[in-house]
């Protein structure tokens, strides 16, 4: 497997992340590096990337989400390796109040999106390194499952199966805005 440094991306990585997003999308191209800030600042979201030297060559977005089932356990936000113990809950008076408690052992759902490796770097292990980091991060955050969808035309099913994912037991569907 290729040597790579895998880490959480930050604002300084925005321009390189846009290059990868644009390689992934068939829709309108991303052109504003400032649009990356709200993604990495979103509670429960982490973008992990693999670097070959200083070059970002692969990345994936991990969302850790709240859940109603599984004993109605809420989720904690795991950002930069630190569990944020401040959750916000509605008060009986319709206001929001801060609730502080140890949430490091609570369960979460995890969703993976925007998995992409530069075309020139595919087949060299960078995508697998990113996915291994995503999976390790989700399990460390006490996710009880990790979900992802991949485009039919991308021919990436075999890659995700090699990473441990299975299409058994779930059907993914998409509704796009007209």
N, C-alpha and C positions, 0 to 999 in steps of 0.2 A: 504494500500500500504506500502511496506517495506521502512524503513528509509534508505536513501542513500544520499551521497554527490555526486552531479553531477557537473563536472567541465571540462574545456578544458584540454586535455592531453598535456604533454610536454616530453622532452627527458628522464627525470627521470622515466617516465612510460613505456619506450620502452620494457623492458623485459616482463612486464605483458601484454602489448598490443600484443606481439608476441604470447603469450599463447592463447589469444582470436582469433587472426588471424588464428592460426593453428587449433583451434576448428571449425572455419568457413570453411576453404578451403578444397576442395577435391584434389587440385593440389599439387605442390611441397610445402613443409613446409617452413615457414619463420624461419631463424636461425640467422640472423645478426641484432642485435638491432640497429646498425647504419643506417639501411635501413628505420627506422621510421623517422629520421630527415628530409629527403627531403619531406616526406608526410606532416608533420606538418609545415614545412617552406614554402610550396607551397602557392603562393598568392591566397587568397580566400578560402583556405581549413582549416577546423577546425575538430579535432577529439574530440568528447565529450565522457566522460566516467562516469559510475556510480561506486561508491566505497562502499563496505560494510566494514567499518573500513578502513584498509589500503589496502584491496584487490580489485583490478579492476575486476568487475564481469560482466560488460556490456559496450559496446561502439558502436558508429556509426560515420561515416565520413560524413561531410557536405561540399559540394563544392558550392560556390557562383560564378556564371558564367556570362560572358557578353552575351548580346543579341542584335540581329539586329532588330527584330520586336518590338512591343510595343513602337512605336515612336522612334525607334533606340536609346533608352536610354542605355548608357553604364553602367557598374557596378562599384561599389566601393569595395575595399577590407576591410572586417571587420575582424580584427585580435585582439585578446586579448581585445575586447570591445572597440577598438578605430578605427574610420574610417580613413583610410589612404587617404589623399587628394592629393597625387601625382600620377597622371596617366602619362603614356608615350604614345606619339603619334608620328607617322612618319611625318617628315618634308617634304616639297616639294623636298628636295635635297636627299632623301633617308636615311637621318640620323634620329636618334631618339632624341626627345627633351622632357624634363619634362614639363608637364602641371599641374599647381596647381589651384585647385578650390574646392569649397565646393561640395562634392558628397554624402553627407549623406542622401539625399532624393531620389537618383536615384534608379531605379528598377533593379532587378536581376532575373535570373533563379536560382533554387537551385536543386542539385542532392544529394541524400543520397545513400551511399554505405557502405558495410561492417558492417551491423548491426548484432551484435552478443552478446549473453548472455551465460555465462558458463552453460553447461547442468545442473549442480547441482544447479544452481540458477534460472533456468527458472520457470515461473509461480509465481514468488514472487514480480513482479512489477518493477524490475530493468530495463528491456528493455523498459517498458512504460515510466519510468522516463527519460531515455536517449532520447527517441523519443520526449517526451514533450519538453525537452531542445533544441533538434535539430529544432523542429517546431518553438518554441519561438525565437530562434536565427535567423532563416531564415526570419520570419515575421519582426523582429526588424531590419534586414538588407534590408527591403523593397523588398523581393522576392515576385514576383506575383504568383509563383507556385512552388511547391516542387515535384520533380519526384523521383521515385525509382523503381527498379526492384527486384524481389525476385525469387530465384530458384524454379522451379516447384516441385522438390523433397523435398524441405525443409518444405513444409506444413505450411508456415508462412503467407499465404494470410489473414486468419482470424485475426491474430495479427495486421497486418498493417491496415486492415479495421477498427478494434477497435480503432486504433490511428487516424482515420479520412481519410485514403487514399481510393481511388476508382479506379477500372480498367476501369471505364466508360470513353469513349471519347479518349482513347489513346491505341495504340498497341505497345508493346515493342518488339524489335528484337535485335538479337546479331549475330555478325559475328566474329568468332574466327580465329586467325591466324593459318594456317596449320602447 
